[in-house]
Amino acid sequence: MWTASRIVTLWIVGFATYYLLMEGSLFGFQQVMTDGWGGLSLTPFLFSSVVLIGMPMGRGLALMRRSEMPF
């Protein structure tokens, strides 16, 4: 059910949807530039970005550190 390609697709669609809703121009709302975002609306976006990028990178670095392969 949850394959890697499905999860990646959901993350990309989720970020795009979040960005379009936060910007406001999708449904004819007043446009808000990214420098106007702040507080609670920016925190989940940054958290999910860090989880999406940082967790796989941390695991990869940890596995490479313990590896016996010469680099």
Secondary structure, DSSP 8 states (H G I E B T S, - for coil): ---HHHHHHHHHHHHHHHHHHHH-TTTT-----GGG--GGGHHHHHHHHHHHHHHHHHHHHHHHHH-----
